[in-house]
Amino acid sequence: MIRPLFVAGLAVLALAACEKKTEAPKPAPTPDALAHSPAPATPAAPAVKEIVYACADASVLKARYPDDKTAIVEYGGKTRTLTVAMSASGARYVGEGLQWWTKGMTDGLVAELKPGEDVASGKPVECIAPSGAAG
């Protein structure tokens, strides 16, 4: 006798667990309520950090990295958009007659690219970011 009651009790519990709870539908917003409701928040674009490097030739190089394939570099009075290029180590960017090769975000080498060059043949200038600038 206890066994059929036990089985029946389990069946009732199983059905109760499967019961779908429904909530009363929310009323549609009125035009007046829509006019006074705040606009939905749009996610802000992540800030692109600028790192300022002091270079061995007494110049300043400013670099921004809007994504993992691009460096926007201000050097020698020009702003240039460089794209990532193959390197054995570090991150190397080239474009618009300039090569910017970084090791981490604190040290870099900048060199002019001669026409037709993919890798700068001239002597690079060492640039160093102040401590804490790349953090």
GIHU-V414241 format. One record per residue. RES is the residue in one letter. SS is DSSP state (hx for helix, st for strand, lp for the rest). PSI is psi in degrees with one decimal (* if undefined). Layout:
# GIHU-V414241
{{RES:SS:PSI} {RES:SS:PSI}}
This chain:
# GIHU-V414241
{{M:lp:-38.0} {I:hx:-35.8} {R:hx:-48.1} {P:hx:-35.2} {L:hx:-39.4} {F:hx:-45.7} {V:hx:-41.3} {A:hx:-38.9} {G:hx:-41.7} {L:hx:-39.9} {A:hx:-41.6} {V:hx:-42.0} {L:hx:-42.3} {A:hx:-43.1} {L:hx:-38.7} {A:hx:-36.3} {A:hx:-29.9} {C:hx:-10.4} {E:lp:133.1} {K:lp:123.3} {K:lp:131.7} {T:lp:143.9} {E:lp:154.5} {A:lp:137.5} {P:lp:144.4} {K:lp:141.2} {P:lp:148.2} {A:lp:142.2} {P:lp:145.1} {T:lp:157.8} {P:hx:-36.0} {D:hx:-40.9} {A:hx:-38.1} {L:hx:-37.4} {A:hx:-28.0} {H:hx:-3.1} {S:lp:147.4} {P:lp:149.7} {A:lp:147.5} {P:lp:141.3} {A:lp:135.6} {T:lp:138.2} {P:lp:136.5} {A:lp:144.0} {A:lp:141.0} {P:lp:140.7} {A:lp:137.1} {V:lp:115.7} {K:lp:137.5} {E:st:131.9} {I:st:130.3} {V:st:124.6} {Y:st:140.4} {A:st:125.3} {C:st:154.7} {A:lp:-21.0} {D:lp:17.4} {A:lp:12.1} {S:lp:174.8} {V:st:138.4} {L:st:128.0} {K:st:132.3} {A:st:136.9} {R:st:146.1} {Y:st:87.9} {P:st:-22.3} {D:st:-179.1} {D:lp:2.5} {K:lp:2.1} {T:st:140.9} {A:st:130.2} {I:st:115.1} {V:st:129.7} {E:st:117.7} {Y:st:138.6} {G:lp:32.8} {G:lp:7.4} {K:st:147.7} {T:st:126.7} {R:st:144.1} {T:st:118.3} {L:st:152.1} {T:st:152.7} {V:st:142.3} {A:st:163.7} {M:lp:137.7} {S:lp:155.1} {A:lp:-34.2} {S:lp:159.6} {G:lp:-167.3} {A:st:125.0} {R:st:132.0} {Y:st:140.5} {V:st:155.4} {G:st:153.8} {E:lp:39.3} {G:lp:17.3} {L:st:146.5} {Q:st:130.3} {W:st:116.3} {W:st:116.0} {T:st:152.0} {K:st:106.6} {G:lp:-156.7} {M:lp:8.2} {T:lp:-22.7} {D:st:143.4} {G:st:163.8} {L:st:129.0} {V:st:139.3} {A:st:145.7} {E:st:142.0} {L:lp:127.7} {K:lp:157.0} {P:lp:130.5} {G:lp:-7.5} {E:lp:141.2} {D:lp:-27.5} {V:lp:130.9} {A:lp:133.7} {S:lp:-18.6} {G:lp:167.3} {K:lp:127.1} {P:lp:159.5} {V:st:129.4} {E:st:136.5} {C:st:140.1} {I:st:134.0} {A:st:144.1} {P:lp:150.3} {S:lp:137.1} {G:lp:-10.0} {A:lp:-29.6} {A:lp:3.5} {G:lp:*}}
